[in-house]
Amino acid sequence: MADVYITGASGVLGAELTLHLMQDTGSSLWAVSRKPCPLLPTDHPAQIIVDSLFDANWFTHGHRQATILHCAGLSDPRQHFPSVATLTQDHIQPHIAMIEALLTRGWRGRLIFLSSGGTVYGNPLRLPIPETHPTAPISHYGLHKLLLEHAMAHLAITRGFELIILRVSNPYGSTLTKPNQGVIPILFRAYHTDSLFQIIGDGAALRDYLHITDLCRAVSLCLNHQMQTPVLTLNIGSGTGTTLAALITLIGDLTHQRLRTHHIPAIHDVHSNVLCNRRAETVLGWQPQVPLREGLHRHVTRGDPPAL
């Protein structure tokens, strides 16, 4: 039975993955975060509440081959920093220090890192985007993810653990939501409250929307995948591009409501982004199963998710 630690388990993706893996696998699982995982009872034995993730004091010495599912990190793709030096000091070095602390404690298992397929590539040269596409992030968020990818890969190769980097597109459909995070929950909220929705740019840029259950299945497959190399990088996306204008129309059809909009300039957003998931299909046997319309319909029938 595998030992799995999920860092950042109080966030939207961390919480969803915690609940899914707890129900779907036979793993011994711990949800590690500074706040309780909101999808588990606060007194659940899997909850590990810490003052800091980065000292790795939450790790049990005997779990040498444990899988660390690393969900902690920046969550707002539009977050901006005064300098790259500030970004590095505050949001890259601590994550690397955590891995080095784990290695000092004897860990040599598997690290699964949730990176960003929507930002690490920058403005694409072609669509859909394969993993071999050049990486040229135009936002601090994308740079944060890419620098962590490189640092983690270096440690995996030189220190002897396995690393799976998942470049995830735009997940939606969670039973939780964060204020002003994720265009789909923001859109639904705008429809329900008749509030003004800001369209960044002209609404014609393509985005790749992935249902949360498809992401959870991909992560489950990664737990037991037989690695052929120390580092594996996979795109995890729907493979289908949808414009914001089309998304607005689709949600309007499902809710039978109208939306008030206004446009603001796009500054740090890529022009379009659609991921090629052929490698994940070949390596993991994974394909997305929830079409966008079905995933949005599930949201409508469930109602608004609670905010964190």
C-alpha positions in Angstrom: 0.0 0.0 0.0 1.5 3.3 -1.1 2.0 6.3 1.2 0.9 9.6 -0.3 1.3 13.1 1.1 -0.7 15.9 -0.6 0.7 19.4 0.1 -1.6 22.3 -0.3 -4.6 20.2 0.6 -6.7 23.2 1.7 -6.7 24.6 -1.8 -9.3 23.8 -4.5 -7.2 21.3 -6.4 -5.5 19.9 -3.4 -8.8 19.3 -1.6 -10.4 17.6 -4.7 -7.4 15.4 -5.2 -7.3 14.4 -1.5 -11.0 13.3 -1.6 -10.7 11.5 -4.9 -7.5 9.6 -4.0 -8.9 8.7 -0.6 -12.0 7.2 -2.2 -10.3 5.7 -5.3 -7.1 4.2 -4.2 -5.8 1.9 -1.4 -3.1 4.4 -0.5 -2.3 5.6 3.0 -2.9 9.3 2.5 -2.1 12.5 4.5 -3.5 16.0 3.6 -0.8 18.5 4.5 -1.6 22.2 4.7 -1.7 25.2 7.0 -5.5 24.9 7.1 -7.7 21.8 7.2 -8.7 20.2 3.9 -12.2 21.5 3.5 -13.6 18.2 2.0 -12.6 16.2 5.1 -13.8 16.5 8.7 -11.4 18.7 10.6 -10.7 15.8 13.0 -10.0 13.3 10.2 -6.8 11.3 10.9 -5.5 12.3 7.4 -5.4 16.0 8.3 -1.9 17.3 9.0 -2.0 21.0 9.9 1.4 22.7 9.8 2.8 26.2 10.4 5.0 25.7 7.3 5.2 23.1 4.6 8.7 24.0 3.7 10.6 22.6 6.7 9.1 19.1 5.9 8.6 18.3 9.6 5.3 16.7 8.5 7.1 13.9 6.8 7.5 10.6 8.6 11.1 9.3 8.4 10.0 5.7 7.6 8.1 6.6 4.4 11.2 6.5 2.2 9.3 5.6 -1.0 6.2 7.8 -0.4 4.6 9.8 -3.2 4.5 13.6 -2.6 1.7 15.2 -4.6 2.8 18.8 -4.5 -0.3 21.1 -5.0 0.9 24.0 -2.9 2.1 27.2 -4.6 0.8 30.2 -6.4 -2.8 29.9 -7.4 -3.5 33.2 -9.2 -2.2 33.2 -12.8 -2.4 37.0 -12.9 -0.4 37.6 -9.7 2.4 40.0 -10.4 5.6 40.7 -8.4 7.9 43.7 -8.2 10.8 41.7 -9.5 11.9 38.2 -10.5 14.3 38.3 -7.4 11.2 38.7 -5.2 9.4 35.9 -6.9 12.4 33.6 -6.6 13.1 34.4 -2.9 9.5 34.2 -1.7 7.9 31.6 -4.0 10.6 29.4 -5.5 13.4 28.9 -3.0 11.0 27.7 -0.2 9.7 24.9 -2.4 13.2 23.7 -3.3 14.1 23.9 0.4 11.2 21.6 1.2 12.4 19.0 -1.3 16.0 19.2 0.0 14.6 18.8 3.6 12.7 15.7 2.5 15.9 14.3 0.9 17.8 15.0 4.1 15.1 13.0 6.0 15.8 10.0 3.7 12.9 10.4 1.2 13.6 8.9 -2.3 10.1 8.3 -3.6 8.0 10.0 -6.3 7.2 13.7 -6.6 4.1 14.6 -8.7 4.2 18.4 -9.3 1.1 20.2 -10.6 2.5 22.7 -13.0 0.7 24.9 -15.5 0.0 24.0 -19.1 -1.7 27.3 -19.6 1.2 29.6 -18.9 4.6 27.8 -19.1 4.6 27.7 -22.9 3.8 31.4 -23.4 2.3 32.5 -26.7 2.3 29.2 -28.8 3.9 28.7 -32.1 1.3 26.1 -33.0 -1.8 24.4 -31.6 -2.3 22.1 -29.9 0.8 22.5 -27.9 3.0 19.3 -27.3 5.4 18.9 -24.4 8.3 19.5 -26.8 7.1 23.1 -27.6 9.5 25.9 -26.4 8.7 27.3 -23.0 8.6 31.1 -22.9 6.2 32.2 -20.1 5.0 35.9 -20.2 3.7 36.0 -16.7 5.3 35.6 -13.3 3.0 32.7 -12.6 4.2 30.8 -15.6 7.8 31.6 -14.8 7.3 30.4 -11.2 6.0 27.0 -12.4 8.7 26.6 -15.1 11.6 27.5 -12.7 10.3 25.0 -10.2 10.0 22.4 -13.0 13.7 22.8 -13.8 14.9 22.9 -10.2 12.9 19.8 -9.3 14.2 17.9 -12.4 17.8 18.8 -11.5 17.2 17.4 -8.0 15.5 14.3 -9.2 18.3 13.4 -11.6 21.1 14.2 -9.2 19.6 13.0 -5.9 17.7 9.9 -7.0 13.9 10.3 -6.8 11.2 10.1 -9.5 9.5 13.3 -10.8 6.3 13.6 -12.8 5.4 17.1 -14.0 1.8 17.6 -14.9 1.2 20.6 -17.0 -2.5 21.1 -16.3 -4.7 23.2 -18.5 -7.7 25.1 -16.9 -9.4 22.8 -14.5 -13.1 23.5 -13.6 -16.0 21.7 -12.0 -14.7 21.6 -8.4 -17.1 21.3 -5.5 -15.2 24.3 -4.1 -14.3 27.7 -5.4 -12.0 30.6 -4.6 -13.2 34.3 -5.0 -12.0 35.7 -8.4 -10.2 32.5 -9.4 -11.2 30.4 -12.4 -13.2 32.0 -15.3 -16.0 29.4 -15.2 -17.0 29.9 -11.5 -16.6 33.6 -12.0 -18.9 33.5 -15.0 -21.5 31.4 -13.2 -21.5 33.9 -10.3 -21.9 36.8 -12.7 -24.9 35.2 -14.3 -26.5 34.3 -11.0 -26.0 37.8 -9.5 -26.5 39.8 -12.6 -23.1 41.5 -12.1 -20.8 42.9 -14.7 -18.3 40.4 -16.2 -14.9 41.7 -17.4 -13.8 40.2 -20.7 -10.0 40.4 -20.9 -9.0 41.1 -24.5 -11.5 40.5 -27.3 -12.9 37.2 -26.1 -11.5 35.3 -29.1 -8.6 33.7 -27.4 -8.8 29.9 -27.2 -8.6 28.1 -23.8 -8.4 24.5 -22.8 -10.9 23.6 -20.1 -10.5 20.3 -18.2 -13.0 18.8 -15.8 -11.7 18.2 -12.3 -12.7 14.5 -12.5 -10.4 14.0 -15.5 -7.5 15.6 -13.7 -8.1 13.3 -10.7 -8.0 10.3 -12.9 -4.7 11.4 -14.5 -3.2 11.8 -11.0 -4.4 8.4 -9.9 -2.7 6.8 -12.9 0.5 8.6 -12.1 0.7 7.0 -8.7 1.4 3.5 -10.1 3.0 4.4 -13.4 6.2 2.5 -14.1 8.8 5.2 -14.7 11.3 4.6 -17.5 13.3 7.8 -16.8 13.8 9.9 -13.7 11.6 12.8 -15.0 8.4 12.6 -17.0 6.5 15.7 -18.2 2.9 15.4 -19.3 0.3 17.8 -20.6 -3.1 17.2 -19.0 -5.8 19.0 -20.9 -8.9 18.4 -22.9 -7.2 19.0 -26.2 -10.1 21.2 -27.3 -10.0 25.0 -27.5 -13.0 27.2 -26.6 -13.2 30.9 -26.9 -14.5 33.0 -24.0 -17.2 34.3 -26.3 -18.3 30.7 -27.0 -18.1 29.8 -23.3 -20.3 32.7 -22.4 -22.9 31.6 -25.0 -22.8 28.0 -23.7 -23.3 29.0 -20.1 -26.1 31.4 -21.1 -27.8 28.5 -23.0 -27.6 26.3 -19.9 -28.7 28.9 -17.4 -31.3 30.7 -19.6 -29.9 34.0 -18.4 -28.2 37.0 -19.9 -24.8 38.4 -19.0 -23.7 42.0 -18.8 -20.1 42.4 -20.0 -17.3 45.0 -20.6 -13.8 44.6 -22.1 -10.5 45.4 -20.5 -7.0 45.0 -22.2 -5.1 41.7 -21.9 -1.7 42.3 -20.3 -0.2 39.0 -19.1 -2.5 36.5 -20.9 -1.3 34.3 -23.7 -3.1 34.7 -27.0 -4.5 31.1 -27.1 -3.7 27.8 -25.4 -4.8 24.3 -26.3 -2.7 21.3 -25.0 -1.9 18.2 -27.0 -2.5 15.2 -24.6 -1.2 12.5 -26.9 1.8 11.7 -24.7 -0.5 11.2 -21.6 -2.7 8.9 -23.7 0.4 6.9 -24.8 2.2 6.8 -21.4 -0.7 6.6 -19.0 -3.6 5.3 -21.1 -5.4 8.5 -20.1 -7.9 10.5 -22.1 -10.4 13.2 -20.9 -13.9 11.9 -20.6 -16.0 14.8 -19.7 -16.9 17.2 -22.6 -17.2 20.8 -21.7 -21.0 21.1 -22.2 -21.5 18.0 -19.9 -19.2 19.4 -17.3 -20.9 22.8 -17.3 -24.3 21.0 -17.1 -23.1 19.2 -13.9 -22.3 22.6 -12.4 -25.7 24.0 -13.3 -27.5 21.0 -11.7 -25.3 21.1 -8.6 -25.6 24.8 -8.0 -22.9 27.2 -6.9 -20.0 25.6 -5.0 -19.1 27.0 -1.7 -16.2 29.5 -1.6 -13.0 28.8 0.4 
